[in-house]
Amino acid sequence: MSLTIDIPEALRDRVQAIAARSNLTPSQVVADALEHGLSLEWQEHFIAQVEAGLKDADNGDFASDADLSALVNKYRPM
């Protein structure tokens, strides 16, 4: 199904920016928002967090074995 809507330029620019940063089409970004209730603000925040994590990984900033063990043991029954 094809649907054409008129949206404000600022909103269109945000959709296009999200699409470019996430390798999705603008239609996929809008469909995701409509199908899953993921606002543009949520999508922008998610992408920013992923990009920050990738930057940390590129810099070799990973959790240590001790950090991972502490996290796993935090939720393990006693």
C-alpha positions as MATLAB code, in Angstrom:
seq = 'MSLTIDIPEALRDRVQAIAARSNLTPSQVVADALEHGLSLEWQEHFIAQVEAGLKDADNGDFASDADLSALVNKYRPM';
ca = [
       0.000    0.000    0.000;
       1.213    3.460   -0.786;
       0.224    6.532    1.198;
       1.244   10.119    0.633;
       1.080   12.614    3.486;
       2.159   16.202    3.916;
       4.285   16.808    7.000;
       6.161   19.909    8.135;
       9.651   20.321    6.688;
      11.316   20.027   10.094;
       9.610   16.675   10.698;
      10.536   15.448    7.220;
      14.162   16.430    7.884;
      14.178   14.425   11.138;
      12.741   11.358    9.394;
      15.346   11.646    6.644;
      18.166   12.070    9.175;
      17.052    8.972   11.094;
      16.813    7.043    7.838;
      20.326    8.057    6.817;
      21.823    7.189   10.221;
      20.067    3.818   10.450;
      20.316    2.605    6.841;
      16.516    2.532    6.605;
      14.263    4.268    4.130;
      12.126    7.164    5.350;
       9.081    4.923    4.787;
      10.577    2.269    7.079;
      11.254    4.868    9.791;
       7.649    6.088    9.676;
       6.256    2.538    9.504;
       8.355    1.567   12.548;
       6.998    4.556   14.455;
       3.427    3.672   13.554;
       3.673   -0.104   14.035;
       5.716   -0.133   17.243;
       4.978    3.248   18.788;
       8.613    4.311   18.526;
       8.568    8.097   18.379;
      11.127    9.988   16.349;
      12.609   11.209   19.627;
      12.999    7.600   20.820;
      14.565    6.569   17.515;
      16.996    9.519   17.588;
      18.016    8.678   21.163;
      18.443    4.972   20.332;
      20.659    5.726   17.347;
      22.761    8.161   19.401;
      23.287    5.503   22.086;
      24.272    2.876   19.497;
      26.710    5.301   17.884;
      28.220    6.106   21.303;
      28.618    2.391   22.031;
      30.284    1.794   18.671;
      32.665    4.681   19.335;
      33.553    3.191   22.729;
      34.117   -0.208   21.115;
      36.322    1.352   18.437;
      38.373    2.892   21.262;
      38.703   -0.511   22.964;
      36.468    0.482   25.877;
      34.824   -2.816   26.846;
      33.505   -4.192   30.119;
      36.086   -6.235   31.998;
      35.560   -9.862   32.981;
      35.147   -8.676   36.583;
      32.454   -6.180   35.524;
      30.540   -8.884   33.659;
      30.812  -11.340   36.563;
      29.535   -8.707   39.002;
      26.546   -8.019   36.750;
      25.691  -11.710   36.302;
      26.063  -12.426   40.020;
      23.939   -9.403   40.936;
      20.855  -11.153   39.599;
      21.737  -14.731   40.530;
      19.661  -16.220   43.343;
      21.548  -16.703   46.574;
];
